[in-house]
Amino acid sequence: KHSHRNFHSEKKVWIGGIGEEVSYKELHEHMKPAGAKWVEVFHGNGKGTGVACFATQEEATAAIAASNGSVCGSGTLQVDVWEKKPKEAA
C-alpha cells in the first residue's frame, strides 16, 4: 500500500487550506503539474491539511514556490516544507 511515509521528509510538502469538498484526486490533479507522485488529504485532527510527495527534493522545493497561494476548490492552498512531528513519549 502506498503511503506518504514511504517518502523521505525532504521530498514531501505540507499543504494547508484544503477545502472540505476537495478529494485527494482533485488535489493530486492540482499538484501533478509540479511533479507530485503521491498526495494525501488528512481527516480528523489534520482536517484541511494534506501532503504531496515528489521524486526529488528539488521538485518538492519548486512545488512550494509554484503552488503556495494557488486556489484548489474553495480554498487557497498554503504549501510549505514538511516537518516531522516529534514522537510523543509513551
N, C-alpha and C positions, 0 to 999 in steps of 0.2 A: 504494500500500500504506500502510495506517495504521501509525503508529509513535508512541511517546511523544515522539520527537524533534520531532514536528510541534507540540508544545505548549510554551509558554513555561514556564520553570522555576518561576515563581511560581504556575502553575496545576497543578503536579504535587505529589504527596506520595509520600514514600518509605514502603514497607511492609516490615517485618521480621517474623520469627517465623512465616512461612508454612510449614505442614506439607507434607511431601513429596507427600502424596496430593492436595493442593489444586491444581486446574487454574485457568487464567486465567478460565474461565467461572464456576467457583464463586466465585472472588474477585470477579469483576465483579458477580455476584448479591449478594454480601455488601456491596459498596461502592456499588451502584446507588442505594439509598435516600439516600445522602449526595450523589448527583448525579454519580457517576463516568460519564464519557463513554467512557473507554478505559482498559483495565487490562492490564498485562503481568506475568507471573511469570518471573523470571530463572532461568537454569540455569548450570551450570558454576561459575565463581568467585562469582557472585551468588546461588547456591543459597539458597533460603529467604527471598529478598527479592523485591520487585517494585515496581511503580509504578502509581499511579492518576492519571488526568488529568481535569481539570474545565474547565467553560466559563469560570469566573471565579476570580480569586484568592480571593474571599470564600468560594466553595464549597469550595475546597481547604483553606482555614484552618478552616472549620467541620467539614470531614471529619476533620481531625486530632483535634479535640476529641471528635467523635462516635464515631470508630472506634478510637482508641488504647485498647488493653486489651480490645477485643472478641475473641470467640472465633470462629475460622473453621476448620472441620475439627478437627484435633488440636492446633492451635497458638493461642496468644494473640498477637494482632497488635500490633506496635509501629508506630504511624503517626506520621510526623514530616515536617518540611519537606524538600523536595527540594534537595539541594546539588549543584551542578555539580562534578564531579571535575576538578581541573586536568589539562589535557592534558600527557602526558609528553613531554619534549623528545626529539626523534628523534636 
